[in-house]
Amino acid sequence: MIQKEPLSLENFSLIAEWYYLALLELVTLKDYQDDRKKIAAQFGLSEEEIKRAMETLIKVGLVKFVDGKFLRTKDHLSLGDVSSGVIRNYHKSLLVKAADAIEVQPPNHRHFWAAPSPCQ
């Protein structure tokens, strides 16, 4: 059963690198296979980093391993109403990753989407 309680800031700090949440999304794909060598190559990481990330996702309760498959345990991640340097650094790292991707990915491999919202 998928749970919806907020993730603690302490647990978020353990998964605050961009690839943890990318892996969390990856395991939800219909054709997902636990091929760490392929995933590491796609993510530009080592197989050991992928292995440690999956172990950490299990440790913090976001993923479980059942019948030879990784399954996501929460369909929505929330930290509640929390402001933290860890969260700000995570958002900054995503922006840097996106800016880097603009330089190296051809336009037909990118998806552009925007949702303007008023700010105070």
Buried (B, 14 or more C-beta within 10 A) or exposed (E): EEEEEBBEBEBBBBBBBBBBBBBBEBBEEEEBEBEBEEBBEEBEBEBEBBEEBBEBBBEBEBBEEEEEEBEBBBEEBEBEEEEEEBBEEBEEEEEEEEEEEEEEEEEEEEEEEEEEEEEE
